[in-house]
Amino acid sequence: MLKEIKLNAKIEPIIHFLIWVSFFIIIWLQVRTLGAFRKQDGSIYFPMVWSTCLSIMLFYFNALYLIPHFFSKQRYKLYIALLIALYVGVVLANSLLDHLYLISLFSSEKESFVSDVLLNIQTKTFILSLSLAYGLGKNWVISNKLQQKLASDKLKYLKAQINPHFLFNTLNMAFASAVKSNDETTADIIEKLSGLLRYVLYESNEDKVILEKELHYIDNFINLQLQRLSSEIANRVKYDVNGNYQNLKIAPMILIPFIENVFKHGIMLSKKAEISISITLINDTLILETKNLKNNSPVGTDKEYSGIGMKNVKERLLLLYPNQHKVEINNGEHFFQVHLEIQLKPTQL
């Protein structure tokens, strides 16, 4: 799949170049009159090049910038306003240059400004139609591939749950044995681990879960992480939840990759850990902020797969919370910081 995407990325510009060159050659050979410009006296060539350049700008600015940045993020009103401004600007720029400069420079014939505008409206409307077809089609393909990838990942995840069921039952047996032996520490660890596994198996398959359950899962995860650390390191981990998190829902497992990343990269034997995790609810907006001292060689990390979880969660955010989230990552020299905002919905909606 990756090789196919890279191959398409290399071939597509070549195809576009050939199409535009062919388009220009056909016009060059077939068109003999362009408004006040004539092929027989050579006045048509420079206006033709100028008009083609503006058409290319109109085509790609709409297809590769406006559609991905505004239309795909459901900012339809702003997209339409910018598209109209772009279209009108290109038509006027083409018409004004033709009428005020190129006609006097290359042609002895006269043509009204209105006629020139109407001619450019026809050609630029055709180009804009092609741009909309290409841009919207490309956006649909990208969105469809993303949804297929997420569906495939979820299927793999569901298949991987067969073995965790066995592990879950084994943990229950281990918990009963620890309680029977009065080993409270081990029993507490097993209980928290069972809670994590139970949530992953039975709760996280829903599209949205109650935020309180997600926060409880995060609490158990962080507590387990702290129990495996020395008291000196654990005491330097700051974790707090503020605000009213009742009656809100969230996509399951959307926050945990950021928190996992903190413990995976922020725990070092050679330095004192500096980790902070803050979850704040302001009205219906959840704000997650994490900070950890950077570790360039985290223990037990497979560099080949490092960052996959973060990449996946960004794709989930784009799909599940389009235009309803903001994520800022500061990968500084000494610290790695994340600021995530998600607009949540009440449970009754």
N, C-alpha and C positions, 0 to 999 in steps of 0.2 A: 504493500500500500504506500509506504513512504517513498520507495523508488518511483512508483507511478506518479505520485504528486510532484516529485522533483523533475521527472521527465516532462510532465505537462507544463510545469513552470518554465522550462527551457524552450519547449516547442511553441507554446502559445504566442510569445512575442514575435517569433519568426512568421507565424501564420498571419498575425495582425499586420506585420510589415508588408508581406506579400499582397494581402488584400488591399491595403491602402495604395500601394504602388500600382496594382492592377486597376483600381478605381480611378486613379489619377491619369494613367495612360489612356484608359477608355475615354475619359472626358477630353483629354488632350487631342485624341485622334478624331472624335466624333462631334464635339461641340464646336461650332463655327462662330456663334454669336453669344455674347454674354452681356446683356444690357446694351450699354453704349460701346462695348469693346468688340473688335472684329479680329478674326484669325488672319484674314487676308492682309491686314496692315501690321500684324504682330502686336497689336495693343492688348490682346486677350491674355497673354501669357503671365505677366506679373499679377494681375488681378486674380487669375485662376490659382496661382500658388498661394497668394494671401488668403483667399477664400477657403482653400483646402486646409491651411494651417489653423484657421479659426474653427473649421468643422471638426478637425481632430481634437482641438482643445475642448470643444463642446461635448464631443462624444466621450472622451476619457474622464473629464472632470466630473461629469454626471455619473458615469458607470463605475468609476474606481474610487471616487471620494464621496459624492453626495449620497448615493444609495447605501454604501456600507456604513457610513457614519451617521446618517439620519433616518433613511427609510427603514433599514433593517433593525434600528433601535426604536421603531414605532413613533418616531418624532415626525409624523406625517405633515402637520401644518408647516413646520419649519422647513421641511424638505421641499414642499410645493413652493413656498415663498422663495427659497434659494434657487430652485430650478427655474422659476419664472424670471427672476433677476438675471440669472446666467443667460437664459435664452434671449431675453430682450437686449442684454448688454452685447452679446455676440452679433445679433442682427443689426443693432445700431452702429457698432464699431465697423462692421463690414460695409454698411451703407454709407456712413459718413466718410470713411476713407475713400471709397469709390467716388462719391459725389464731389467731395471737396478737394481731393488731391489727384487721384489716379486718372479721372476723366480729363482734367486739364493737362496732365502730363503725357498721357498716352493716346488720347482720342480727341478727334476734332468734332465728334458728334455730341449732341446734347440730349440729356434724359432727365426727366423730373425726379426729384428725390423720392417721391411716393412710389414711382415705378421701380426704383432701385430697392426700396424697402420691401415691396411686395415680392420681388424676385428673390431676395435673401430670405424672406419668410418661408417661401416654398422650399428652397434648398435646405435651410437649417431645420425646418420641421421634419423633413425626411431623415436628416442625420440624427435628430433628437429621437425619432421613433426607433431607429436602429440602436441607439445608445440605451434606450429604455428596455428594449428587448434583450440586449446583451447583458446589461447590468442587473436587471431583475432575474434573468435566467441564471446568471452566475451566482447571485445571492441565494437563490432557491437551491441550487446544487450544493453550495457550501453548507447551508442550513440543514439540508437533507442528509448530507454526509455526517454532520455533527450529531444529528439525532440518531442515525444508524449506529454510529460509534458508541454513543451513550447506551443505546439499547443492547448492543453487543457486550459492552462492559457489564451491564446489569445482568445479562444472561450468564456470563462467566461467573459473576459474583454469586448468583443463585445456585449454579452448579457446584460451586466451591463450598456451599453450606452443608453438603452431605456429610463430610467429615466433622465439621464443628458440632453437629448433633451428637455424635459419639463423644466428642470432647466435653460437651455440656453435661452429659449424663455421668461421665467420669468425674468431673468436678463436683457434682452433687455427692457422689460417693466419697470423695476425698474430704469434702466439707463435713459430712457426717462422721467420718473417722477422726478428724481434727477436734470436733466438738466432744466426741467421746473420750479423747485423750486429754482434754482440757488445754489444748494448744490454741489459745485465743488469737494469737498473732497470725498463725497459719490459717485459722478459720476465717479471720477477717479478710485476709488476702484472697482466699478462695471465693468468699462471698462476693467481694467486689468484682473479681474476674468473671464469676458466673453472671453477675448483673450486666457487665459489658457484653458478654456473649449473648445473653438473653435479648438485650436491646437490638443487637445486630441481626439476630435471627428472626425475631418476631415483630419488631417495631419499625425498623428502618426500610422495609419494603414499601411503605406508604409514600405517596407523593409529598405529603406534609404531615408532620407530627406536632404534638403539643410542645411548645418551647420549654416548658418546665421539665419534660422528660429528657429532652436533648441536653439541657443544662445538668440534669442529674447524671447523665451518662458522662459528661465532661468532668463533673466533680469526681466520679469514681475513677476515671482515667488518670486525672492529675494526682489523686490520692495514692493510687497504685505506683505511679512514677516516683512520688516522694518517698514511699516506703522502701523502694529499692536503693535510695540514695542515703548517704551518710547524713547525720543530723546537721552537720556544718553546711553541707551543700543545700539540703532541703530548706534550711532556715533562710536562705538567700533567694528562694523562689517566692515571688509575690503573685498572688491570685485573688481577684475579687470580682464580685458580681453586684451591680448597682442598678436600681430602677425597678419598675413594676413589670415583671415578665409574665403575669397572669393573662389568660385569654388570648394568647398569641400562638400562631403556628409558624413552623419553619421547615424547610427541606431537610430531611435527616442527613446526618454526617457531613453537613456543609461547612461546619466550623472546625471539626476535629483535625483535618489535615494541617491547618495553620498551627494548631496547638502541638500536634505530633512533631512538626518541624522544629519547634522551639526546643523540645527535649532531645531530639535526635542530633541537632547541631549545636546546642547551647551548653551541653554538659561536657566539661573538660577536666582531666585529672591534673593538668599542669597549671590551671588558673581557677580562680574562684568563680563559680557560676553567678551570672547576673541575668536572671530571668524574670520577666513580668508579663502577666496575662490579665487583661482587664476586659470585662464584658459589661457594657452599659446599655440600658434601655431608656431612650428618650422618646416619649409618646409611642409610636409604633416603629421606631427606627432602632435597630440593634447595631451597636458599635463594638467591634472586636479590635483590641490593640494588643499586639505582642511585641516583645523586645528581648533579644538575647545576644550575648557576646558571641562573636563569630568564631567558629572552629573550622579551620581549613582542612582538618583530617579527622572528622568525627569517628569515634570508635564504632566498629561494626556496620559501617555504611558502605554499601555497594555503590561506587560512584557511577556505574553504568545506569543505575535506576534512580539515582538521586534526583529529586525534583519532579518525578512523574506524578506523585500525589498532588502537588501544587498545581501542575498543569491541568490535571483532570478537574480539580475543584474550580479552576477559573473557567473551564468550558461549561461546567454545570451551572455556574453563576450566570454566564451569558445566556444559557438556555432557559433556566428557571426564573431568573430575575432580570429580564431585559429592561434596561433603562430604570431599574429599581435597585441598583447596587453601585457601589464605588469601592474599588480596592486600590490602595497605594502601597507599594513595596519600596522600602529604602534599603538598598544593599550597600551599606556604608563600609568604610575601611575596617572598623572595629565592631560595629553593631549591625544586626539585621532586624528591621522593624517592619511591621505590617499594620496598616490601618484599613479596616473593612467596615463598610456601612451597608446594611440591607434593610429595605423597606418591607416590613412584615404586614400580615393581614390578621385581623381578629379571628378567633375560632368560629364565630357565628357566621362568617361570610363564606 
